[in-house]
Amino acid sequence: MTSLAETTFQQVLPDPLARRRKSVLGDLLDIRRDPLRHFVEMMRRHEDAVSYDIGLDRVVMLNAPRLIRHVLQDNHRNYVKSRFYEPLRPILGNGIFLSEGDEWLAQRRSASPAFAGAQFERMARDIVAATDETLDRWEDYARAGTAFDLSMEMMRLALDCAVRALLSIRLEDDHRAIYGALTALLRRAERRVWTPLPPRILDVFDRRGLKSLRILDEVTGQVIADRRAMADPPDDLLTHLVRTHEGDGPDDATNQRLLRDQVLSIILSGHETTAIALGWVFALLSRNPDVARRLTEEVDRVLEGRPPNYADLKSLPYCRMVFEESMRLYPPVWTISRRALADDSMDGVTVKAGQTVMACAYAVHRNPSLWENPEGFDPTRFLPDRIEARERYAYFPFGGGPRTCLGNRFAQMESCLILAMTAQRFRLDLVPGRPVTPEPMITLRPRDGIWATAHTVKKKERLAA
């Protein structure tokens, strides 16, 4: 194959000869029919980069790690969030996920102290307490032999962990309303990404979406109001945000809207992706009992039946590797896209000002030139020496560059603690006849959930296995 370093983008992809526009809709119908398959096929046919059409827009899809690095890291100042994120604007407003420039930097700096190293021991205790309550509830499922939806359970648990550890609050039964509202809104956002119709036309037929927005606004508003009413609030991220955005007072509409956006961004990003990742981890462990057995052996050896703490994580490397390999196969944020502010050239690929570039983690993580047996589940890919030998942006579930997910360390800690505690107490088996199928919305959720049964496992039975 000719390297992009040896030629130009136009020569690799003569426009429109190499990829003729199929119709006025371009690739839109193929993408909507099966986006995951479509992008994987495009990656395999065009290893470095390829363009595709959505309506009148042409998008450059980057498949080579060096090109992805250029956009996310080396020349990141030339790239901002693309229009494909705009469907999230009604949910997240101008919070940290969607803001740009100085406003994004100020929000990043204001949130960073909550993820400082000194906070992790406290946050780990919150996560362990929340997980213990969840696993106690699973004992009832195990005794009754009742199947349950792991994806829903992980959403509930991850939300509980996030609001306890980051906001020092409990949402009690609000988790179900938040889950339903977010599911409706993410499907709504995904429809808007892959449609040429103006959003206002779709809004006419989307009463559920508007109702879901009201639910999130009400929950967020109550969280903020409760914190303002505290005489002696805890020194956490929520208190800092409330104080930062007081402005001229609670009636300052601009500041209060931005506060709402930031709090909702934290609630969403702090649990949505971690919950999805954990659901896929447990599905993969059920399908790969040898990996599950090795994970359990490590947990038993290190913890000897006691609850884990933050200091234990360094002694649970296989737990981390299992989580990272699951994120390779099913990255919750499965695409990243940026809009070029000015013309750019990267290793022979030309991008014009205003053009969108996209990297599909789901596809790149399956590139056979980067990953041996790419569809296989092999946590040892993430042994330190194998990580060192791999190109940096062959794996990017948390993005990259300055806009790498702020909560990535929190997510890794949370997931490993939850995996370890679950392995101590249960074996989770997928329910036969209930397929687990990825649904590529804005995040990569399982379409119909992940239905499983829990089986309480005593330590002597584990060792005998």
C-alpha positions in Angstrom: 0.0 0.0 0.0 1.3 3.5 -0.8 2.0 5.5 2.3 0.3 8.9 2.7 3.8 10.2 3.6 4.8 9.5 -0.1 1.9 11.2 -1.8 -1.0 13.6 -1.4 -4.5 13.1 -0.1 -5.9 13.9 -3.5 -3.8 11.2 -5.0 -4.9 8.6 -2.5 -8.5 9.7 -2.7 -9.0 11.3 -6.1 -12.1 13.3 -5.6 -14.6 12.2 -6.8 -13.2 9.3 -8.7 -12.0 7.1 -5.8 -15.3 7.5 -3.8 -18.1 8.8 -6.0 -21.0 10.4 -4.2 -23.7 7.7 -4.1 -26.5 10.2 -4.1 -27.4 13.6 -2.7 -27.4 11.9 0.7 -23.9 10.6 0.2 -23.0 7.8 2.6 -25.8 8.7 5.0 -28.1 5.7 4.3 -25.2 3.2 4.7 -24.1 4.9 8.0 -27.6 5.0 9.4 -28.2 1.3 8.5 -25.1 0.0 10.4 -22.6 2.7 11.4 -20.2 0.3 13.1 -19.9 -2.0 10.2 -19.7 0.9 7.7 -16.8 2.6 9.5 -14.9 -0.7 10.1 -15.2 -1.5 6.4 -14.0 2.0 5.4 -11.0 1.6 7.8 -10.0 -1.8 6.3 -10.3 -0.5 2.7 -8.5 2.8 3.4 -5.9 2.2 6.1 -4.7 5.7 6.6 -7.5 8.0 5.7 -10.7 8.2 3.6 -13.4 10.7 2.9 -17.2 10.2 3.1 -20.2 12.3 2.5 -23.1 13.3 4.7 -25.5 15.3 2.6 -23.5 18.1 1.2 -20.7 17.8 3.7 -17.5 15.8 3.1 -15.8 14.4 6.2 -12.2 13.1 6.4 -12.0 9.9 8.4 -8.6 9.3 10.0 -7.5 5.8 10.6 -3.7 6.1 11.2 -2.5 6.8 14.7 0.0 9.5 13.5 -2.8 11.4 11.9 -5.1 11.1 14.9 -2.2 12.4 17.1 -1.8 15.4 14.8 -5.4 16.5 15.2 -5.9 15.7 18.9 -2.4 16.7 20.1 0.2 18.2 17.8 -2.0 20.8 16.1 -4.9 20.7 18.5 -5.3 24.5 18.5 -6.5 24.3 14.9 -9.4 22.0 15.7 -12.6 22.5 17.7 -15.6 20.3 18.3 -17.4 19.6 15.1 -21.1 20.2 14.3 -21.8 16.6 15.0 -21.7 17.5 18.7 -24.3 20.2 18.4 -27.2 17.7 19.1 -25.8 17.5 22.6 -26.1 21.2 23.1 -29.6 21.1 24.5 -28.4 18.6 27.1 -25.0 19.9 28.1 -25.2 23.6 27.0 -21.8 25.2 27.2 -20.4 23.0 29.9 -16.9 21.6 29.8 -17.7 18.9 27.2 -18.8 21.4 24.5 -17.1 24.7 25.5 -14.0 25.9 23.6 -11.0 28.2 24.0 -10.6 30.3 27.1 -14.0 29.3 28.5 -13.1 25.6 28.3 -9.7 26.2 29.9 -11.3 28.1 32.8 -13.8 25.3 33.3 -11.1 22.6 33.1 -9.0 24.5 35.7 -11.9 24.9 38.0 -12.7 21.2 37.9 -9.2 19.9 38.1 -8.7 20.1 41.9 -11.5 17.5 42.3 -9.4 15.0 40.4 -6.1 15.7 42.2 -4.2 12.8 43.7 -5.1 13.7 47.3 -8.8 13.2 46.5 -8.6 9.7 45.3 -8.4 7.9 48.6 -11.6 9.6 49.7 -13.3 9.0 46.4 -12.3 5.3 46.5 -14.1 4.9 49.9 -17.3 6.4 48.4 -17.1 4.0 45.4 -16.5 1.0 47.7 -19.5 2.0 49.9 -21.8 2.4 46.8 -20.6 -0.8 45.3 -21.2 -2.8 48.5 -24.8 -1.6 48.6 -25.3 -2.7 45.0 -23.8 -6.1 45.6 -26.0 -6.6 48.7 -29.0 -6.0 46.5 -27.7 -8.6 44.0 -27.8 -11.2 46.7 -31.6 -11.1 46.4 -31.3 -11.7 42.7 -29.0 -14.6 43.2 -31.2 -16.3 45.8 -34.3 -15.9 43.6 -32.5 -16.8 40.4 -33.8 -13.6 38.9 -32.3 -12.2 35.7 -31.5 -8.5 35.7 -30.2 -5.9 33.3 -26.5 -5.3 34.0 -26.5 -2.1 31.9 -29.2 -0.6 34.1 -27.5 -1.8 37.2 -24.2 -0.2 36.1 -25.9 3.0 35.3 -27.4 3.1 38.7 -24.1 2.2 40.4 -21.9 4.5 38.3 -24.3 7.4 38.9 -24.3 6.7 42.6 -20.5 6.6 42.6 -20.1 9.8 40.7 -22.5 12.0 42.7 -21.2 10.6 46.0 -17.5 11.1 45.1 -17.7 14.3 43.1 -20.8 16.1 44.5 -21.2 14.6 48.0 -24.9 13.8 47.4 -27.2 10.9 47.0 -29.9 10.8 44.3 -31.8 7.9 45.8 -34.5 6.9 43.2 -33.7 9.6 40.7 -31.3 7.3 38.9 -34.1 5.6 37.0 -35.6 9.0 35.8 -32.1 10.2 34.8 -31.3 6.9 33.0 -34.6 7.1 31.0 -34.2 10.8 30.2 -30.6 10.3 29.0 -31.5 7.3 26.9 -34.2 9.2 25.1 -32.0 12.3 24.6 -29.0 10.3 23.4 -31.2 8.6 20.8 -32.6 12.0 19.9 -29.1 13.4 19.5 -27.9 10.4 17.4 -30.9 10.9 15.0 -29.9 14.5 14.5 -26.3 13.6 13.8 -27.2 11.4 10.8 -30.1 13.4 9.3 -30.1 16.2 6.8 -33.4 17.6 8.2 -33.3 20.8 10.3 -33.6 20.2 14.1 -36.7 22.3 14.4 -38.6 20.0 12.1 -37.6 17.0 14.3 -38.5 18.9 17.5 -42.2 19.1 16.4 -42.4 15.3 16.7 -40.2 14.9 19.8 -42.3 15.6 22.8 -40.5 12.9 24.7 -37.2 14.6 24.1 -38.4 17.9 25.5 -39.9 16.1 28.5 -36.6 14.4 29.1 -34.8 17.7 29.1 -37.2 19.0 31.7 -36.4 16.0 33.9 -32.7 16.6 33.8 -33.2 20.4 34.4 -35.3 19.6 37.4 -32.8 17.2 38.9 -29.9 19.5 38.3 -31.8 22.5 39.7 -32.6 20.6 42.8 -29.0 19.5 43.3 -27.8 23.1 43.1 -30.6 24.5 45.3 -29.9 21.9 48.0 -26.2 22.8 48.0 -27.0 26.6 48.2 -29.2 25.9 51.2 -26.5 24.2 53.2 -25.0 26.3 56.1 -21.7 24.3 56.0 -21.4 22.7 52.6 -18.6 20.1 52.0 -15.5 21.2 50.3 -16.1 19.4 47.0 -16.4 20.1 43.3 -20.1 21.1 43.5 -19.5 23.7 46.2 -16.7 25.2 44.3 -18.8 25.4 41.1 -21.7 27.0 43.0 -19.4 29.7 44.5 -17.6 30.3 41.2 -20.9 30.9 39.3 -22.8 33.1 41.8 -22.1 36.1 39.7 -24.5 38.9 40.7 -26.5 36.3 42.7 -28.8 33.3 42.0 -30.9 35.4 39.7 -28.0 36.0 37.3 -29.4 34.0 34.4 -26.2 33.6 32.4 -24.2 32.4 35.3 -26.9 30.1 36.5 -27.3 28.5 33.1 -23.6 27.9 32.9 -23.6 26.4 36.4 -26.4 24.1 35.3 -24.5 23.1 32.2 -21.4 22.3 34.2 -23.2 20.3 36.9 -25.1 18.3 34.3 -21.9 17.7 32.3 -20.3 16.3 35.4 -23.3 14.1 36.1 -23.4 12.8 32.6 -19.7 12.3 31.8 -19.0 11.1 35.4 -21.2 8.1 35.0 -22.5 7.4 31.4 -19.2 6.2 29.9 -18.0 4.3 32.9 -21.3 2.5 33.3 -21.3 1.5 29.6 -17.7 0.3 29.9 -18.5 -1.8 33.0 -21.5 -3.4 31.3 -19.3 -4.5 28.4 -16.6 -5.8 30.8 -19.1 -8.1 32.5 -20.5 -9.3 29.2 -17.0 -10.1 27.9 -16.0 -11.9 31.2 -19.1 -14.1 30.9 -18.1 -15.1 27.4 -14.4 -15.6 28.4 -14.4 -17.7 31.6 -10.6 -18.2 31.5 -10.1 -14.4 31.8 -12.8 -14.2 34.5 -11.0 -17.0 36.5 -7.6 -15.3 36.2 -9.2 -12.0 37.4 -10.8 -13.7 40.4 -7.5 -15.4 41.3 -5.7 -12.1 41.3 -8.4 -10.5 43.5 -8.5 -13.3 46.0 -4.7 -13.4 46.2 -4.3 -9.6 46.8 -7.4 -8.9 48.9 -7.9 -12.1 50.8 -11.6 -11.4 51.2 -11.4 -7.9 52.5 -12.8 -4.8 50.6 -10.3 -3.0 48.3 -9.0 0.4 48.9 -7.1 2.9 46.7 -3.7 1.6 47.6 -4.7 -1.9 46.4 -5.1 -0.8 42.8 -1.4 -1.0 42.0 -1.5 -4.7 43.1 -4.4 -5.5 40.7 -2.8 -5.0 37.3 -4.8 -7.7 35.6 -8.0 -6.0 36.7 -6.8 -2.8 35.0 -5.9 -4.8 31.8 -9.3 -6.4 31.7 -10.9 -3.0 31.8 -8.6 -1.5 29.2 -9.1 -4.4 26.8 -12.9 -4.1 27.1 -12.6 -0.4 26.3 -10.6 -1.4 23.2 -13.4 -3.6 21.9 -16.3 -1.4 23.0 -15.1 2.2 23.5 -18.1 4.1 25.0 -17.1 7.2 23.1 -16.7 5.4 19.8 -16.1 8.4 17.5 -14.3 11.8 17.9 -14.8 14.6 15.4 -13.2 18.0 15.0 -13.7 21.0 12.7 -10.6 22.6 11.2 -10.3 26.4 11.8 -7.7 26.8 9.1 -6.2 24.8 6.2 -3.9 22.1 7.4 -1.6 19.4 6.0 -0.6 16.3 7.9 1.7 13.8 6.5 0.3 14.4 3.0 -3.4 14.6 4.0 -4.9 18.0 3.2 -7.8 19.4 5.3 -9.5 22.6 4.4 -10.8 25.2 6.8 -14.3 24.3 7.9 -13.9 20.7 7.0 -14.7 18.0 9.6 -12.2 15.3 10.5 -13.3 12.2 12.4 -11.6 9.3 14.1 -13.6 6.2 14.9 -12.1 4.4 18.0 -14.3 1.4 17.4 -12.7 1.0 13.9 -9.1 1.9 14.8 -9.2 -0.5 17.7 -10.0 -3.2 15.2 -7.3 -2.4 12.7 -5.5 -5.7 12.0 -2.3 -3.8 11.2 -2.3 -2.4 14.7 -3.8 -5.3 16.7 -3.2 -9.0 16.3 -6.6 -10.9 16.3 -8.4 -7.6 16.7 -11.8 -9.2 17.5 -10.3 -11.4 20.3 -10.5 -10.5 24.0 -7.0 -10.5 25.3 -6.2 -8.3 28.3 -2.5 -9.1 28.1 -2.4 -6.6 25.2 -2.1 -4.1 28.0 1.0 -5.4 29.7 3.5 -2.5 30.1 5.9 -3.7 27.5 3.2 -4.2 24.9 1.8 -0.8 25.6 5.3 0.7 25.1 5.7 -1.1 21.8 2.4 0.3 20.4 1.7 3.6 18.7 0.2 6.0 21.1 -3.0 6.7 19.2 -3.7 3.1 18.2 -5.8 3.3 21.4 -7.7 6.3 22.5 -10.9 5.5 24.4 -10.5 8.7 26.5 -9.6 11.0 23.5 -6.2 12.6 23.6 -4.1 15.7 23.8 -5.2 18.6 26.1 -8.8 17.5 25.8 -8.2 14.0 27.2 -11.1 13.1 29.4 -10.5 14.9 32.8 -12.1 12.0 34.6 -10.1 9.1 33.0 -8.2 8.3 36.2 -11.4 8.4 38.2 -13.1 6.0 35.7 -10.2 3.6 35.8 -10.1 3.6 39.6 -13.9 3.2 39.9 -14.0 0.4 37.3 -11.2 -1.6 38.9 -12.7 -1.3 42.4 -16.1 -2.4 41.1 -14.6 -5.3 39.1 -12.6 -6.5 42.1 -15.6 -6.4 44.6 -17.9 -8.1 42.1 -15.4 -10.9 41.5 -15.2 -11.5 45.3 -18.9 -12.2 45.5 -20.4 -13.2 42.2 -20.2 -15.0 38.9 -22.3 -13.3 36.3 -23.7 -15.4 33.5 -25.4 -13.9 30.4 -28.9 -15.1 29.9 -29.2 -17.5 26.9 -31.4 -16.1 24.1 -30.8 -12.5 25.1 -28.3 -11.2 22.5 -26.0 -8.3 23.6 -25.8 -5.9 20.6 -24.1 -2.6 20.5 -26.2 0.4 19.7 -24.1 3.2 18.3 -25.7 6.3 19.7 -23.5 9.2 20.9 -22.2 6.5 23.2 -21.9 2.8 22.5 -24.7 1.4 24.7 -26.1 -2.2 24.4 -29.3 -2.0 22.4 -31.5 -4.1 24.6 -29.5 -4.2 27.8 -27.2 -6.9 29.1 -29.3 -9.5 30.8 -27.6 -11.7 33.3 -28.0 -13.9 36.4 -25.8 -13.6 39.5 -24.4 -16.6 41.3 -23.0 -16.2 44.7 -19.5 -17.8 44.8 -17.9 -18.9 48.0 -14.1 -18.6 48.2 -13.5 -22.3 48.6 -15.5 -22.9 45.4 -13.4 -20.4 43.6 -10.2 -22.0 44.7 -11.5 -25.4 43.7 -12.2 -24.1 40.2 
